[in-house]
């Protein structure tokens, strides 16, 4: 096996076709690859989608990093006091 395959313990095993969740006028088609645990491994532009033709913007191409980032806000917050001070609603 190549060294590249050895570094990836959970290679993508399932691919789903979907559309971009952002409110852009393009409505890009996406292909999302999931790993064995069902987590998003990689997001690609839909190869059969006429607008994306396999290419997507930088926001969406790094979507898997964004949804699994440890600092992602998971509960609604409300500003309380000075700017930058938040509390969980």
C-alpha positions in Angstrom: 0.0 0.0 0.0 1.1 3.5 -0.6 2.0 5.8 2.3 -1.0 8.1 1.5 -3.4 5.2 2.2 -1.6 4.2 5.3 -2.1 7.7 6.9 -5.9 7.6 6.4 -7.4 5.1 8.9 -11.0 5.7 7.8 -11.2 6.0 4.0 -14.5 7.3 2.6 -16.9 4.4 2.1 -20.2 6.1 1.1 -21.0 9.0 -1.2 -24.2 11.0 -1.2 -25.4 13.6 -3.7 -26.9 16.8 -2.2 -27.0 20.6 -2.7 -25.2 23.4 -0.9 -26.9 24.7 2.2 -25.8 28.3 1.6 -28.2 30.9 0.2 -26.2 31.6 -3.0 -28.0 32.0 -6.3 -26.0 29.1 -7.7 -27.5 26.2 -5.7 -24.4 24.1 -6.3 -24.7 20.3 -6.5 -22.4 18.5 -4.0 -21.0 15.0 -3.5 -20.4 14.2 0.2 -18.2 11.3 1.2 -18.8 9.7 4.6 -16.3 7.5 6.6 -17.1 4.2 8.3 -18.5 6.1 11.4 -20.9 8.1 9.3 -19.0 11.4 9.6 -18.3 13.7 6.7 -14.9 12.9 5.3 -14.9 15.2 2.2 -17.2 17.5 0.2 -16.8 17.8 -3.5 -18.6 19.7 -6.2 -21.1 17.5 -8.1 -19.4 16.2 -11.2 -22.7 15.8 -13.0 -24.0 19.2 -11.9 -23.8 21.7 -14.9 -22.8 24.7 -12.8 -20.2 23.2 -10.4 -18.8 20.5 -12.8 -16.8 19.1 -9.9 -15.6 22.4 -8.4 -17.0 24.3 -5.3 -16.2 27.4 -3.4 -13.7 27.5 -0.5 -16.5 27.9 2.1 -18.1 24.5 1.2 -15.0 22.6 0.4 -13.9 22.8 4.0 -17.3 22.1 5.4 -16.2 18.9 7.2 -13.6 20.9 9.2 -16.3 23.4 10.2 -18.9 21.0 11.4 -16.5 19.0 13.5 -14.4 21.9 14.9 -14.2 21.8 18.7 -15.1 25.6 19.0 -18.3 25.2 17.0 -21.3 26.8 18.7 -23.8 24.0 19.4 -26.3 25.9 21.6 -27.9 29.3 21.1 -26.1 32.2 22.9 -27.3 35.5 24.0 -25.1 38.6 24.5 -25.1 39.7 28.1 -23.2 42.7 29.4 -20.2 44.0 27.5 -19.5 43.2 23.9 -18.0 39.7 23.6 -19.7 38.3 26.7 -22.1 35.5 26.0 -24.3 33.1 27.9 -26.2 30.0 26.9 -29.9 30.6 26.4 
